[in-house]
């Protein structure tokens, strides 16, 4: 596989959206925007290189009427 040179706009997109959106969906959005195929593994690798750590596991579900 050929190495991808990441642009500043792509890296900033990962920085700004990694807290809210899973890597899989970031990869889909970036593929549509850039025209080149970007996988979730590629996004995950760049996120880790940027020192952005996501919490492990599934987020807890909100229970409105728990008593």
C-alpha positions in Angstrom: 0.0 0.0 0.0 1.2 3.4 -0.9 1.7 5.9 1.9 -0.9 8.7 2.0 0.4 12.3 2.6 -2.2 13.8 5.0 -3.1 17.5 4.4 -3.6 20.0 7.2 -7.3 20.2 6.4 -7.7 16.4 6.7 -5.8 16.3 10.0 -7.9 19.2 11.4 -11.1 17.4 10.3 -10.0 14.4 12.3 -9.1 16.6 15.3 -12.5 18.4 15.3 -14.7 15.5 14.7 -13.1 12.6 16.5 -14.8 13.3 19.8 -18.3 13.1 18.4 -18.1 10.8 15.4 -16.7 7.2 15.1 -13.6 6.6 13.0 -15.7 4.6 10.5 -18.0 7.6 9.7 -15.1 10.0 9.6 -13.5 7.8 7.0 -16.7 7.7 4.9 -17.0 11.5 5.0 -13.4 12.1 4.1 -13.6 9.6 1.2 -16.6 11.5 -0.2 -14.8 14.8 0.3 -11.4 13.9 -1.1 -12.2 11.3 -3.7 -9.5 8.9 -2.4 -10.3 5.9 -0.4 -9.7 6.4 3.3 -10.4 3.5 5.7 -11.3 3.6 9.4 -7.9 2.1 10.2 -6.2 5.0 8.5 -8.2 7.5 10.5 -7.5 5.6 13.7 -3.8 5.6 13.0 -3.7 9.4 12.4 -5.9 10.0 15.4 -3.4 8.1 17.6 -0.5 10.0 15.9 -2.2 13.3 16.9 -2.4 12.0 20.5 -6.3 12.0 20.5 -7.5 9.2 22.8 -11.0 7.9 22.7 -12.7 6.3 25.7 -12.9 2.5 25.5 -16.1 0.6 25.2 -19.6 1.6 24.4 -21.0 4.9 25.8 -23.5 4.4 28.6 -27.2 4.6 27.7 -29.2 7.4 29.2 -32.1 6.2 31.4 -34.7 8.9 32.0 -36.9 7.2 34.6 -34.5 5.2 36.7 -35.5 5.2 40.3 
